[in-house]
Amino acid sequence: MTSPVWHPFTQHGLNEPIPHVVRAEGALLHLADGGTLIDCISSWWVTTHGHCHPRIAAAIADQAGRLDQLIFAGYTHEPAEHVARELIAMAPHAPDQPELTHVFYSDSGSTAVEVALKMALGYWHNRALDGLGEARSRILVLEHGYHGDTIGAMSIGERGVYNAAWTPLLFDVGTIPFPAPGNERVCLDALDAACAQKPAAFIVEPLILGAGGMLLYSPDVLAEMAAICRRHDVLFIADEVMTGWGRTGTLFACEQAGVVPDIMAVAKGITGGAIPLAATLATAPVFDAHRSTDRARLFYHSSSYTANAIACAAAVANLAIWRDEDVRGRIALLADGIAQRLGKLAQHPAFANARQLGTIAAIDLIAPDTGYLSDLAPRLRAFFLERGLLLRPLGNTIYLLPPYCVDADQLDSIFAALVAAGSQFGVKP
Ligand SMILES: *Cc1c(COP(=O)(O)O)cnc(C)c1O
């Protein structure tokens, strides 16, 4: 029987197997046929502590029986207030930079990014109404960036086959070259020149570009980018949707550069990965540009489930786990375990460009045909699936982004499969 379900990022014409998962626990997915898979990519980068963390599951069950959903325009509830207070306290701080002071909720990374863009343009629009400069609308982005799949989020992301059908709808942006090793100055000079043209904002994924291929750049470059924006009075937006919640070794990636963005988008791991929730944090000047007795200046954005109480309760539980448990210790241990094994894998002649940031590892497979549309990625997916691993390479880039609870034995089997994949699919030396 064929299923009526249309899956995301799935070419149904290839008839790849679609495993049916019935249960999950820690890093393991249990299949309907009795098998198990190690979730090596945290179910698309969302699961942090592990699947079905008992404290998060209990918080969801408890909240579902008390207050499920509430209109958030003009009403509030304790889980949303609690998460906002803690987010502000945990967000990046630096003595010489304005603090993030306000939290706007939404329900996915894409919408958190859309909200960030709308806040940035709203800021310049409302200031212009007060005679404080021009209304600005241009957005600067980083080459190879990814910020989501809605129209606005696609507009500010890398263009390619994955958004070709919609280019007529995408707005124009200024693209800054990626600061690849040796190319940092080119990137920063281009940003400096572009900022002089008075754009509204510059948006980046801090320290690592995820969907663009797990591309790393240094905290120094990130700090310099933020400084250039500040010097030119251009809003600096950090998209921490993937990098947040410990992924890069610190709670937020911006911490490693001592950067406090003007606007910061968070999502994925905010509930530990159990249920959708997102937040866009802003500094007081961004909030204050919208605060007025004039109703025309309010922030015109909402979705039905803004700050859903059950999702916020899951986030409260996630924050309690961060507070009470040694999550940072677990992350450091995992990062170490990955580093040891990745170092060995890097010796394999079929691999190049081994790289790691915190709990994220990536390596490029040297194979005969490695384009995005080559059949390498589906073949690799099938190869890993047979070996009990959920892995989803980006073209020829194989990356790991596991839940923090993945153990040494599981890491061993993951890396053994990577070696086997190198030998089977890689170019022979
Ligand atoms: C995943 C991702 C998004 C989009 O988040 P969704 O919840 O999938 O909409 C945005 N930005 C970055 C950096 C991401 O990795």
PDBQT file of the ligand as one rigid body, heavy atoms in Angstrom, charges set to zero:
ROOT
HETATM    1  C1  LIG A 501      17.541  24.395  10.694  1.00  0.00    +0.000 C 
HETATM    2  C2  LIG A 501      17.949  25.807  10.550  1.00  0.00    +0.000 A 
HETATM    3  C3  LIG A 501      16.998  26.821  10.324  1.00  0.00    +0.000 A 
HETATM    4  C4  LIG A 501      15.550  26.517  10.081  1.00  0.00    +0.000 C 
HETATM    5  O1  LIG A 501      14.934  25.964  11.201  1.00  0.00    +0.000 OA
HETATM    6  P1  LIG A 501      13.564  25.147  11.018  1.00  0.00    +0.000 P 
HETATM    7  O2  LIG A 501      13.135  24.860  12.427  1.00  0.00    +0.000 OA
HETATM    8  O3  LIG A 501      13.915  23.929  10.237  1.00  0.00    +0.000 OA
HETATM    9  O4  LIG A 501      12.625  26.039  10.298  1.00  0.00    +0.000 OA
HETATM   10  C5  LIG A 501      17.436  28.118  10.306  1.00  0.00    +0.000 A 
HETATM   11  N1  LIG A 501      18.726  28.419  10.472  1.00  0.00    +0.000 NA
HETATM   12  C6  LIG A 501      19.665  27.490  10.680  1.00  0.00    +0.000 A 
HETATM   13  C7  LIG A 501      21.083  27.895  10.878  1.00  0.00    +0.000 C 
HETATM   14  C8  LIG A 501      19.311  26.144  10.717  1.00  0.00    +0.000 A 
HETATM   15  O5  LIG A 501      20.252  25.210  10.877  1.00  0.00    +0.000 OA
ENDROOT
TORSDOF 0
